[in-house]
């Protein structure tokens, strides 16, 4: 879709590129780290400055206590953390439960690792789950469950009560819990981000994964982390060493500077900025007849494209790109059979690009 968007000169609201500005303190720290000669391999689990900064932030923001020396692994984005956790802690043939709509990378990376996914479908608009559906996804080979909160692609933020139910399920069936919390700072309308590992009874079986790719608008830097008890973190670190050796040295120092130096207001201002962009774009989607499921978090929105009268989500996405010059991702990419009446838009765009997308959608609607 990105290639198709470039070919027609459209506005790319498909891929979660996040083209908002990177904080100056982070950029300046990257330059300083390069000038200081931080150009060689780091320890496989990251530089101590970043591991310590992450431990401090996880305690202050998430209520999670990790030893920076033995329980935090710096990875190539949260995707790298997930790859390493899959391959370190699960064997080919093991099963993992995903909530659907899912981020396609979660499904496909599991399959490449030989891990067998099963899904629990969440229905719009609340994207709630029931215990019967969760039990029906359990297989004899199931060894783990993945929770993505806030959730890509639908923006659901799991409540503490829901996570408590996931925790009880994991204990009952002796499952590991993988959590992807990369959008943790982007929650709206009073929603609260809760880390699964803050539920004490499952802290020893939970791998918390995240990154500052979205928070600092550095998606191309690929700096993420996995935080877990030492018994889980050690094999994740060994797999990180095997696959990647280490994350980029100067960029680790830069992210450490951002984590330590940016004030609390930076994060609340960021969420407010994205909430305003969400409201603007969802308002336009409603106006043009593509009813959105307004997200509670992250920076994606699923829109109902059934009014276009097309058979598949891919046809709808390509029609919107061709006729309105706005790229989205077919909803079917996020379902194991389904999503054909949905497309996903990413509103993490510059003000100019978001305004352009809104105007082009309005013009398209006026021509219909």
Buried (B, 14 or more C-beta within 10 A) or exposed (E): BEEBBEEEEBBBBBBBBBEBEBBEBBBBBBEBBBEEEBEEEBEBBBBBBBBBBBBBBBEEBBEBEBEBEBBBBBBBBBBBBBBBBBBBBBEEEBBBBBBBBBBBBBBEBBEEBEBBBBBBBBEEEEBEBEEEBBEEBBBEBBBBBBBBBBBBBBBBBBBEEBBBBBBBBBBEBEBBBBBBBBBBBBBBEEBEBBBBBBBEEBBEBBBBBBBBBBBBBBBEBBBBBBBBBEEBBBBBBBBBBEBBEBBBBBBBBBBBBBBBBBEEEBBEEBBEBBBBBBBBBBEBBEEBBBBBBBBBBBBBBBBBBBBBEBEBBBBBBBBBBEBBBBBBBBBBBBBBEBBBBBBBBBBBBEEEBBBBBBBBBBEBBEEE
